[in-house]
Each structure stands twice: as C-alpha cells, then as structure tokens.
Amino acid sequence: MSFSQRDFLLSSRRVRLLDAGSKRVIIDTDFSSQFVIARPSDEYQAILAEIPPVFVGTKDELHKFLHLISLAMKRSLKASHAPSLAETRLPHREVVLAIPENNQSNRQCSVRHAA
C-alpha cells in the first residue's frame, strides 16, 4: 500500500493529510488546544479533558466531532451569561460621531443620539 502525504499550515500550525488509496486520514498534532475557551463550564472542562491532544481520523469523523464540541462550547458560553458580540450595543441609544469629511483646520465633531 502506498501513501501520499501533504502538509498544510492551518492557523500557524501544521496539519498532515495522508492518502492511502481511497481512504484519506487527517493528522493534527495540536488538536486539543484549539478548543480551550475562557471561563468554561464544569461540563465543558470535563469534555475538554477527554479530547486527545492528537487527532487521527477521517474527514467525516472530524466533522462529527466538531459538531459535538461546538454544541458543548455553545452551552458553556451561554451558561457564563456573557453577552454575544451582537448584543453588546448600548441598550437605550447609540452615540454617533459625525466627523466632517473635508480637511478644515477647524475640525469639530458633533455628537447626536440615534433613535
């Protein structure tokens, strides 16, 4: 059986792809560190402890794992009661700075409140 091998740089880390006939295997030697989040829930920490540091598997296995870990990560982030980035707007009104476009020596900013 012959193998062809390709290396990929994925977010500044090396991932290896092996082709063995009709079967393609992904090898990621820094796998578990990619799922560390700030202030994880106890449930997520338990799941994270079970993730192997090295992943060796097929594309389908990787997709299944990523689906499961993303659900666990989402539950952990919701449990932390931190607002999502989309919810961080000012609650009552937004402050908008209107800066003149021309290069006048008298640069003034007017502040208006959006409704």
C-alpha positions in Angstrom: 0.0 0.0 0.0 1.4 3.4 -1.0 0.8 6.6 0.9 0.9 10.2 -0.4 1.3 12.8 2.2 0.6 16.6 2.2 1.2 19.1 5.0 -1.0 22.1 5.5 -0.5 25.1 7.6 -3.7 25.8 9.4 -3.7 28.9 11.6 0.1 28.8 12.1 0.1 25.0 13.0 0.9 22.0 10.8 -1.8 19.5 9.8 -0.9 16.4 7.8 -3.1 14.8 5.3 -2.4 11.2 4.3 -3.9 9.5 1.2 -3.9 5.7 1.4 -5.8 4.6 -1.7 -9.4 5.6 -1.3 -9.0 6.4 2.4 -7.9 9.9 3.5 -6.6 10.4 7.0 -6.1 13.7 8.8 -3.4 14.0 11.5 -3.4 17.1 13.7 -0.7 17.1 16.4 -2.0 20.1 18.3 -5.7 19.2 18.3 -7.0 19.6 21.8 -5.5 23.1 22.4 -7.8 24.5 19.7 -10.9 24.1 21.9 -9.8 26.0 25.0 -12.1 28.8 26.0 -12.1 31.4 28.8 -14.2 30.5 31.9 -15.5 27.2 30.7 -18.3 25.4 32.5 -17.6 22.3 34.5 -19.3 20.2 31.8 -17.1 21.7 29.1 -14.0 21.2 31.2 -14.9 17.5 31.6 -15.4 17.2 27.8 -12.1 19.1 27.1 -10.2 16.7 29.4 -11.4 13.8 27.2 -10.2 15.4 23.9 -7.0 13.7 22.7 -4.0 16.0 22.1 -3.5 14.4 18.7 -6.3 13.8 16.2 -6.0 11.0 13.7 -9.2 10.3 11.7 -11.2 10.8 8.6 -12.9 14.0 7.4 -16.3 12.6 8.4 -15.0 11.8 11.9 -13.6 15.3 12.2 -17.0 16.8 11.2 -18.9 14.7 13.7 -16.5 15.7 16.5 -16.6 19.4 15.6 -20.4 19.4 15.6 -20.5 17.8 19.1 -17.8 20.1 20.5 -19.3 23.2 19.1 -22.7 22.3 20.8 -20.9 21.8 24.1 -19.0 25.1 23.6 -22.2 27.0 22.9 -23.8 25.6 26.1 -20.8 26.6 28.1 -20.8 30.1 26.7 -24.5 30.5 27.4 -24.0 29.3 30.9 -21.4 32.0 31.5 -24.1 34.7 31.0 -21.7 36.7 28.8 -23.4 38.7 26.0 -22.6 37.7 22.5 -20.9 40.3 20.3 -24.1 41.1 18.6 -25.8 42.0 21.9 -23.1 44.5 23.1 -24.8 47.6 21.7 -25.9 50.4 24.1 -29.2 49.4 25.5 -31.1 52.7 25.0 -29.5 54.6 22.3 -26.3 54.7 20.3 -23.9 57.6 20.2 -22.8 58.6 16.7 -19.8 60.8 15.9 -20.2 62.9 12.8 -16.8 64.0 11.6 -16.6 66.5 8.7 -15.1 64.9 5.6 -13.2 67.9 4.3 -9.8 68.8 5.8 -10.7 72.1 7.5 -8.4 73.5 10.1 -11.3 73.8 12.5 -12.1 70.1 13.0 -15.2 69.7 15.1 -17.2 66.7 16.0 -20.9 66.8 16.6 -22.5 64.2 18.7 -26.0 63.1 18.0 -28.0 60.3 19.5 -29.6 57.8 17.2 -33.2 56.8 17.9 
